[in-house]
Amino acid sequence: MNRAFYSNPISNFLNSSPEEIIGILALNNQFSLEQSQRDAWLEEIEILKEVLRSYRNNGSIYFEFSIPRMGQRIDAVVLIGSVIFVLEFKIGEKEYPSYAIDQVMDYALDLKNFHESSNEQFIAPILIATKAKNNYSVVATTPQNDKLLCPIKSNIRLLKNIIEDVLIFCDGIEIDTMQWEQGRYRPTPTIIEAAKALYNGHAVEEISRNDASAINISKTCDEIFSIINISKNNSRKSICFVTGVPGAGKTLVGLNIANKYSDDKNELYSVFLSGNGPLVNILREALTRDKIKQRRE
């Protein structure tokens, strides 16, 4: 599956005219092409042609890279050395809006968590406000120290230096472009899919399609099971908070815990509660239909 409207080695990108590149972008664009979008693409192309000259022989570029879970597209993804650069352009912008910083970080998180061949790579989210003043951003990883960098703010003048600094900071093995392109996009299953599978006796490891092959979810469930047993044996009350990005599997953890103690004769009998009324109704209906279907078979 071609996830980008345009993809090429950087060398081919540099050797192609802006008109050729925009032509490919336009052909792969399923929506009506507005003049504003065409102008934005043209400026992005001109900026990156200047910035990427030094990386002619060691990288690839992707315009309008699809993020299926979010229903959006990244302006540009550039692979250089050991780093995946996630570039979000704000053409003509003089500031760095907080929503745009969140946007580029969400894109990077999505690749880190759900794109199979991006899981173990350095990812650098960069917000480019083309008319902003010089505002040097420190290159640093997030507190999790998982090779995901904190969002970097850049204008046109700083972008080349920022890329150089990131490459120095992120010392690692060069990304295999072909392997990266073939990586599967693996978000967690829908809540209905997960509920049906769990209540049909499948383990969380069997139904999860998350970023770490269910390791993180399994560890979280095991830890909560341990806390439940410790609380029971010591007559204590405990509360557990499970955090994670949307789609990481938080609801799957809750469903798995509730399913393990679903026997109403068990003293640890549990109830799964949700403030989302429509979701509860849909889950009940789906599970009821699935149960009836199994009896008929």
Secondary structure as UniProt FT lines:
FT   STRAND          4..9
FT   HELIX           10..15
FT   HELIX           18..28
FT   HELIX           35..51
FT   HELIX           53..55
FT   TURN            56..57
FT   STRAND          59..67
FT   TURN            68..71
FT   STRAND          72..80
FT   TURN            81..82
FT   STRAND          83..90
FT   TURN            91..92
FT   HELIX           98..114
FT   HELIX           116..118
FT   TURN            119..120
FT   STRAND          122..129
FT   TURN            130..131
FT   TURN            143..144
FT   STRAND          148..149
FT   STRAND          152..154
FT   HELIX           156..169
FT   HELIX           177..181
FT   HELIX           191..199
FT   TURN            200..201
FT   HELIX           204..207
FT   TURN            211..214
FT   HELIX           215..233
FT   TURN            234..235
FT   TURN            246..247
FT   HELIX           250..260
FT   TURN            264..265
FT   TURN            267..268
FT   HELIX           277..296
//
